[in-house]
Amino acid sequence: MKHGPKQDSKANRDEGRDPESPSEFRKDRYPGDAPVPKKLMSKYQRGKKLHTKGARTHHGHVKLVQNEKKVTMAVKQAARSERLLQEQSGFMIPEDGESTTNVTQSDIVQAADITTAQKHFNLELTQFGPYKAQYTRNGKHLLIAGSKGHVAALDWLTKRLLCEINVMETVRDIRWLHQETMFAVAQKQWTYIYDNQGIELHCLKQPNEALRLEFLPYHFLLASSNATGYLYWLDVSVGQKVASHNTGLGRLDVMCQNPQNAVICLGHPTGSVSMWSPNVNEPLVKMLCHGAAVRSVAVDPTGNYMATSGVDRKMKIWDIRKFEMVHSYQIGCGAGHMVFSQTGALGLGKGNIVEVYQDPCRQQLTSPYMIHKLKTTVNNLHFCPYEDVLGVGHGDGFTSLIIPGAGEANFDAMESNPYQTKKQRREAEVQMLLDKIPVEMIHLDSKMIGKVDMKSFVERVEENNKIHFKKPMSISYEPKHKMKGKGSGRKKEQRKRGVIEEGRRQTVKELVKDKLQEGAQGRKESSTAVSKSKGVLDRFKKTET
């Protein structure tokens, strides 16, 4: 039987195959995940990678490797999710020969859509001013308070009033706590905490007559300062005092917090700025920023730059990482209020004028970004998170200004959600309590947390090596050998130990006896000295010549 010619090899069969056939598309030409640029990943990285070779045990090495993989995966996911962000923040870009400084609020309202135009409004409250205002962390609710006792909380987007009360005494400062369910009011004598229905929950009698309040959301700490120079921290989750420092620097009416490391910054009449932590009884840093009194202090969201304004009519930008001045601006008068937005814009309140500067930390500016003039003096400034809105409290009430590009365009719903429901708010509150950061972790350099302090560790080892232990009492007593079972090793050791204990008792008795004799002799000498001392009328006696 004849066989036909042999079939072609596999290589010969593939020569005539069409690469664009449907069978070829079944194979993935790009296997694995899409690569993420290193430049994009560096934006979300926090600190350096761990050295897993230093682990003492195999279990510890495996655990470090697993944690490092989780951190790397989280960075990649955050970098990939940036492509899904739909919104982009942008400032106004003027044409040639024009300036954004001349753009007024009426121009923005006419050019903007209806939703944006409704964000500009004015509350005329002339009876109880001047007013202070603050937004919640998610930017949904607004809290205003007049210095004559009027306090109100509302949903500023829908204009729905949550509560409105009159405390019938002076109000110096206000602060939202961890959520919109509670807020603190620094009144004439004490600080009170109310809920969103206006019901008084607590009365804080320390410190007395607080001037400024700051709330640290990740630590649940309410920081307050008063006119006598005391700085006070209270843990609102348990209602206990954490620390109280006497700064000794006079009246503390200029205060802000560094959002990066939760350090409190204070401005003083001497022109200096000090930074405080509840863990240290002395200032972490003390900087001489102005030649005259400091009027306001503000720290940007990254925690790298600080803006200060003084009576010397200067505004200075400082790099906190190196404690050096970056820029210095000469302004018409000392800015009494300053605040940074989420995108780095700086708002100033000087007199009855509000000025906004676009990113003054990284570039030298010659003119402000926007200017708005009010009828009365500015008393407070605060940018609304995730909105292009600047809230201004003044003598005649409250004004909401539209500042294009001031707010962050995209929000993290796990961090702060403007659209959260009642159930989500409750779950977020429980999660915040579980993720509460201990007070001991408040440090000037947040990157130092988690590292081993090798210097103190070596010092501790050296101190342990220097400890001299007391040597056991030596004795040359050797028990005699006895018969009938009394000469065993255990019996000999017991008799030897009994002799040693008896010698110790005698030594202790002698020491106690010597101390008693020394005390009796000292009392006798003091009594004789008192008897020999001159009386009050002895100076009138005639002295022997």
C-alpha positions in Angstrom: 0.0 0.0 0.0 1.4 3.3 -1.0 1.4 6.3 1.2 1.0 9.8 0.1 3.4 12.7 0.6 4.1 13.8 4.2 2.0 16.7 5.5 3.6 20.1 5.9 5.1 21.1 9.3 3.5 23.5 11.7 5.6 26.4 10.5 4.5 25.8 6.9 0.9 25.7 8.0 1.1 29.0 9.8 2.6 30.8 6.8 -0.7 31.1 5.0 -2.8 32.1 8.1 -4.4 35.5 8.2 -3.4 37.5 11.3 -6.6 39.5 11.3 -8.8 36.4 11.4 -11.3 36.0 14.4 -9.2 33.2 15.9 -6.2 35.5 16.2 -8.2 38.1 18.2 -8.9 35.5 20.9 -5.3 35.9 22.2 -4.5 39.0 24.3 -1.8 41.0 22.6 -1.2 43.0 25.8 -1.3 40.5 28.7 -1.5 41.8 32.3 -2.5 45.1 33.7 -1.9 48.3 31.8 1.4 49.9 33.0 1.1 53.0 35.2 3.6 55.9 34.6 6.1 56.3 37.5 5.6 60.0 37.5 1.9 59.5 38.1 2.5 57.0 40.9 4.9 59.3 42.7 2.0 61.7 43.1 0.2 59.2 45.4 3.2 57.7 47.2 3.7 58.4 50.9 7.2 58.0 52.1 9.9 55.6 51.1 9.7 51.8 50.7 10.5 49.6 53.6 13.7 47.5 53.8 12.4 44.0 54.3 15.9 42.5 54.8 16.1 43.9 58.3 13.4 41.6 59.7 14.6 39.3 62.5 12.3 36.4 61.8 10.9 34.8 58.7 7.4 35.6 59.8 8.2 39.3 60.2 9.9 39.3 56.8 6.8 37.8 55.1 4.5 40.3 56.9 6.6 43.3 55.8 6.6 42.0 52.2 2.8 41.6 52.2 2.3 45.1 53.6 4.6 46.6 51.0 2.6 44.8 48.3 -0.7 46.3 49.7 0.7 49.8 49.7 2.1 49.4 46.1 -1.3 48.1 44.9 -3.1 51.0 46.6 -0.8 53.5 44.9 -1.4 51.9 41.5 -5.2 51.9 42.0 -5.2 55.6 43.0 -3.1 56.5 40.0 -5.4 54.5 37.6 -8.6 56.0 39.1 -7.4 59.5 38.2 -8.4 58.8 34.6 -12.0 58.4 35.8 -12.2 61.9 37.2 -14.5 63.9 35.0 -14.3 67.3 36.5 -11.3 69.7 36.2 -10.7 72.8 38.2 -9.6 75.9 36.4 -9.1 79.6 37.1 -10.3 82.4 34.8 -7.9 83.1 32.0 -8.1 86.7 30.7 -7.5 87.8 27.1 -4.7 90.1 26.0 -5.0 93.5 27.6 -7.6 92.4 30.2 -7.3 91.4 33.9 -9.4 89.2 36.1 -9.1 91.8 38.9 -11.7 93.9 37.1 -14.2 91.0 37.0 -17.1 91.6 39.5 -19.6 89.2 41.0 -22.4 90.6 38.9 -20.4 89.7 35.8 -19.8 86.1 36.9 -23.5 85.7 37.8 -24.6 86.9 34.4 -22.2 84.6 32.6 -22.6 81.5 34.7 -25.4 79.0 34.7 -28.4 79.1 37.1 -26.9 76.6 39.6 -23.7 78.5 39.9 -25.4 81.9 40.0 -27.5 80.8 43.0 -24.3 80.3 45.1 -23.8 84.0 45.2 -26.1 85.5 47.9 -26.0 88.0 50.7 -27.5 87.7 54.2 -28.3 91.1 55.7 -28.1 90.8 59.5 -27.3 94.2 60.8 -28.5 93.8 64.4 -26.1 91.2 65.8 -22.9 91.7 63.7 -20.1 91.4 63.0 -20.4 87.8 61.9 -18.2 84.8 61.6 -18.8 81.8 59.4 -17.5 78.3 58.8 -18.4 75.5 56.4 -18.4 71.7 57.2 -15.6 69.4 55.8 -17.9 68.2 53.0 -19.0 71.8 52.2 -22.7 71.1 52.6 -23.6 73.1 55.7 -22.8 76.6 56.9 -22.5 77.9 60.5 -22.7 81.7 61.2 -22.5 83.5 64.5 -22.7 87.2 65.4 -20.7 88.7 68.1 -23.9 89.8 70.0 -25.2 86.2 70.4 -27.0 85.2 67.2 -26.0 81.7 66.1 -27.5 79.8 63.1 -26.8 76.6 61.1 -28.2 76.0 57.6 -27.8 74.1 54.4 -26.5 76.9 52.3 -27.2 75.3 49.0 -31.0 74.7 49.6 -31.2 77.6 52.1 -32.8 75.1 54.6 -32.4 76.3 58.2 -31.2 73.7 60.7 -31.3 75.8 63.9 -31.3 79.4 65.0 -30.6 80.5 68.6 -29.5 83.5 70.6 -27.1 82.8 73.4 -27.7 86.2 74.9 -24.0 86.9 75.4 -20.9 87.7 73.4 -19.7 85.1 70.9 -16.0 85.1 70.1 -15.5 82.1 67.8 -17.4 79.1 66.3 -16.3 75.7 65.0 -18.0 72.7 63.5 -16.9 69.4 65.1 -16.3 66.1 63.3 -19.8 66.3 61.6 -22.6 68.7 61.1 -24.5 67.2 64.1 -22.4 69.2 66.6 -20.7 72.6 66.8 -18.7 74.5 69.5 -19.3 78.2 70.4 -16.8 80.2 72.4 -19.0 82.6 74.4 -18.2 85.3 76.9 -17.0 83.1 79.8 -17.1 79.5 78.7 -17.2 77.3 75.6 -20.5 75.5 74.8 -21.3 72.6 72.5 -24.6 72.5 70.7 -26.3 70.0 68.4 -27.8 70.8 65.0 -31.1 71.5 66.7 -29.6 74.2 68.9 -29.8 72.1 72.1 -26.9 72.6 74.6 -25.0 69.4 75.1 -21.9 70.4 77.1 -20.4 73.3 78.9 -16.6 73.5 78.8 -15.3 75.7 81.7 -11.6 75.4 80.6 -10.1 77.5 79.4 -11.9 80.6 80.7 -12.9 83.2 78.2 -11.6 81.4 75.1 -10.8 83.7 72.1 -10.1 81.2 69.3 -11.1 77.6 68.5 -9.6 75.0 66.2 -10.9 71.4 65.7 -8.5 68.6 64.6 -10.8 66.1 62.9 -8.5 63.1 62.7 -7.6 63.4 66.4 -11.0 64.6 67.8 -9.3 67.4 69.6 -10.8 70.9 70.2 -8.0 73.4 70.7 -8.7 76.8 72.3 -6.7 79.8 73.4 -7.5 82.7 75.7 -6.2 86.2 76.7 -4.1 84.9 79.6 -1.8 83.0 77.2 -3.1 79.4 77.9 -3.5 76.9 75.1 -5.8 74.0 75.8 -6.6 70.7 74.1 -9.8 68.7 74.8 -10.7 65.2 73.4 -14.4 65.6 72.4 -14.8 61.8 71.9 -14.3 61.1 75.6 -14.6 64.6 77.1 -11.2 64.6 78.8 -8.5 67.2 79.0 -5.4 66.2 76.9 -3.0 69.1 77.6 -2.9 72.7 78.8 0.2 74.8 78.1 1.0 78.3 79.5 2.7 79.9 76.5 3.7 83.0 78.5 3.4 85.0 75.2 0.4 87.2 76.1 -2.9 87.4 74.4 -3.6 84.5 71.9 -6.1 85.9 69.4 -4.3 84.7 66.3 -4.4 80.9 65.8 -4.6 78.4 63.0 -3.8 74.7 62.5 -1.5 72.9 60.1 -3.8 70.4 58.3 -0.9 68.1 57.4 0.4 67.4 61.0 -2.2 68.9 63.3 0.3 71.4 64.8 -1.2 74.6 66.2 0.3 77.9 64.9 0.0 81.0 67.1 0.7 84.6 66.2 2.0 87.0 68.9 2.3 90.8 69.4 6.1 90.5 69.3 6.0 89.6 65.6 6.8 85.9 66.1 4.9 82.8 65.2 5.1 79.7 67.4 4.1 76.1 66.7 2.7 73.9 69.5 1.9 70.2 70.1 0.0 68.8 73.1 2.9 66.4 73.8 5.5 69.2 74.5 5.3 71.9 77.0 7.4 74.3 74.9 7.0 75.5 71.4 8.3 73.2 68.7 9.3 76.1 66.6 9.4 79.9 67.2 10.0 82.1 64.2 10.4 85.9 64.0 8.3 86.7 61.0 7.5 90.5 61.3 8.9 93.5 63.0 5.5 94.3 64.5 2.6 92.4 65.8 1.2 89.5 63.8 -2.4 90.0 62.7 -3.2 86.7 60.9 -1.6 83.3 60.1 -2.7 80.6 57.5 -1.2 77.3 56.4 -1.9 75.8 53.0 -3.5 72.3 52.6 -0.2 70.6 51.8 1.3 71.8 55.0 4.4 73.1 53.2 3.8 76.8 53.1 2.6 79.4 55.7 1.3 82.9 55.1 1.6 85.6 57.7 0.5 89.2 57.9 1.5 91.9 60.3 0.9 95.5 61.4 4.0 96.4 59.3 1.7 96.1 56.2 3.5 93.1 54.8 2.4 89.7 53.8 5.1 87.0 53.8 5.1 83.4 52.5 7.2 80.9 54.4 8.5 77.5 53.5 7.8 75.5 56.7 10.1 72.6 55.6 13.1 74.9 55.7 11.7 77.7 57.8 12.7 80.3 55.2 10.9 83.2 53.6 9.9 82.5 50.0 8.0 85.7 49.0 7.2 89.1 50.6 4.4 91.3 49.4 3.8 94.9 50.4 0.0 95.4 50.9 -2.0 98.6 51.6 -2.7 97.6 55.2 -2.2 94.6 57.5 -4.5 91.8 56.5 -6.7 90.9 59.5 -7.9 87.6 58.1 -6.3 85.0 55.7 -7.3 81.6 54.5 -6.1 79.1 51.9 -8.4 77.2 49.5 -8.1 73.6 48.5 -6.3 74.6 45.2 -3.8 77.0 46.9 -5.6 80.3 46.4 -5.1 82.7 49.3 -7.9 85.0 50.5 -7.2 88.2 52.4 -9.5 90.5 54.3 -8.1 94.0 54.9 -10.6 96.6 56.1 -13.7 96.3 53.9 -11.9 94.8 50.9 -11.5 91.1 50.1 -8.6 90.1 47.8 -7.9 86.6 46.4 -4.4 85.7 45.1 -3.9 82.8 42.8 -1.2 80.4 44.1 1.0 83.0 45.8 3.3 80.4 47.3 5.0 79.0 44.2 5.2 82.2 42.1 5.8 85.9 42.6 2.6 87.8 42.0 2.1 91.5 41.1 -1.7 91.8 41.4 -4.5 89.9 43.0 -6.7 87.4 41.2 -10.0 89.0 42.3 -11.2 91.9 44.4 -14.5 92.5 46.1 -15.5 95.6 48.2 -18.0 95.5 51.0 -19.8 98.2 53.0 -18.5 97.1 56.4 -15.3 95.6 57.8 -14.4 92.0 57.1 -14.5 89.8 60.2 -14.0 86.3 58.9 -13.1 84.4 55.7 -13.5 80.7 54.9 -13.4 78.8 51.5 -16.2 76.2 51.0 -14.6 72.8 50.3 -15.3 71.3 46.8 -17.0 74.5 45.7 -15.8 77.7 44.0 -17.2 79.8 46.9 -15.7 82.1 49.5 -17.7 82.8 52.6 -17.2 86.3 54.1 -18.5 87.4 57.5 -18.7 91.1 58.0 -20.5 93.7 60.1 -23.7 93.6 58.1 -24.1 89.8 57.9 -22.7 87.2 55.5 -21.8 87.2 51.8 -21.1 84.3 49.6 -18.6 85.1 46.8 -18.0 83.0 43.6 -14.2 82.5 43.1 -13.7 80.3 40.0 -11.1 77.6 40.5 -11.0 77.9 44.3 -12.5 74.5 45.1 -11.3 70.9 44.5 -13.2 69.6 41.5 -13.4 65.9 42.6 -14.1 64.6 46.1 -13.3 61.3 47.8 -16.5 59.8 49.1 -14.6 57.8 51.8 -13.1 61.0 53.1 -15.9 63.6 52.9 -19.1 63.1 50.9 -21.3 66.1 50.1 -24.2 63.8 49.1 -24.1 61.4 52.0 -27.3 60.0 53.4 -28.2 59.7 57.1 -27.1 56.1 57.2 -23.8 56.9 55.5 -23.2 59.7 58.0 -23.7 57.3 60.9 -21.3 54.7 59.4 -18.8 57.4 58.7 -18.9 58.6 62.3 -18.2 55.1 63.6 -15.4 54.7 61.1 -13.8 58.0 62.1 -13.8 56.9 65.8 -12.1 53.6 64.8 -9.5 55.5 62.7 -8.9 58.1 65.4 -5.2 59.0 65.6 -3.6 59.1 69.0 -2.4 62.4 70.4 1.1 61.1 70.8 1.5 61.1 67.0 1.1 64.8 66.6 4.7 65.8 65.5 6.2 68.5 63.5 7.6 66.0 60.9 4.8 63.6 60.1 7.2 61.3 58.2 9.0 60.5 61.5 6.0 58.5 62.7 6.7 54.8 62.2 10.4 55.1 62.3 12.7 53.8 65.0 14.5 56.4 67.1 17.9 54.7 67.0 19.6 57.4 69.1 17.3 57.0 72.1 17.4 53.2 71.6 21.2 53.1 71.9 21.0 55.5 74.9 18.6 53.2 76.6 20.8 50.2 76.0 23.8 52.0 77.4 21.8 53.1 80.5 20.8 49.5 81.1 24.5 48.4 80.8 25.5 51.0 83.4 23.2 49.6 86.1 25.3 48.0 88.9 23.4 45.2 90.6 24.1 44.7 94.3 26.3 41.7 94.9 25.1 39.0 97.2 26.4 39.0 100.8 29.5 36.8 101.0 30.2 34.8 104.2 33.0 32.4 105.1 30.7 30.2 107.2 31.0 26.5 106.5 28.5 24.2 108.4 29.8 21.3 110.3 29.0 17.8 109.2 26.3 16.1 111.4 25.1 12.5 111.6 21.7 10.9 111.5 20.4 12.6 108.4 21.3 16.1 109.4 24.4 16.4 107.3 22.7 16.3 103.9 23.4 19.1 101.3 19.9 20.6 101.8 20.3 20.8 105.5 23.7 22.4 105.2 22.4 25.0 102.8 19.5 25.9 105.1 21.8 26.4 108.0 24.1 28.6 105.9 21.2 30.7 104.7 19.9 31.1 108.2 23.3 32.5 109.3 23.3 34.9 106.3 19.8 36.2 107.1 20.7 36.7 110.7 23.8 38.8 109.7 21.5 40.9 107.4 19.1 41.6 110.3 21.9 42.8 112.5 23.2 45.1 109.8 19.8 46.6 109.2 19.3 47.1 113.0 22.6 48.9 113.3 21.7 51.2 110.3 18.3 52.1 111.8 19.9 52.8 115.2 22.5 55.1 113.7 19.8 57.0 111.8 17.7 57.5 114.9 20.7 58.7 116.8 21.6 61.2 114.0 18.0 62.5 114.0 17.9 62.9 117.8 21.2 64.7 117.8 20.1 67.1 115.0 16.8 68.0 116.8 18.9 68.7 120.0 21.2 71.0 118.1 18.4 72.9 116.5 16.6 73.3 119.8 19.8 74.7 121.4 20.3 77.1 118.5 16.7 78.4 118.8 17.2 78.9 122.6 20.5 80.8 121.9 19.0 83.0 119.2 18.1 86.6 120.0 14.5 87.6 120.5 12.6 90.3 118.7 13.2 92.9 121.4 16.9 92.0 121.9 17.9 94.8 119.6 16.7 97.3 122.2 19.0 96.0 124.9 22.1 97.8 125.8 25.2 96.1 124.5 28.2 95.6 126.8 31.1 97.9 126.1 
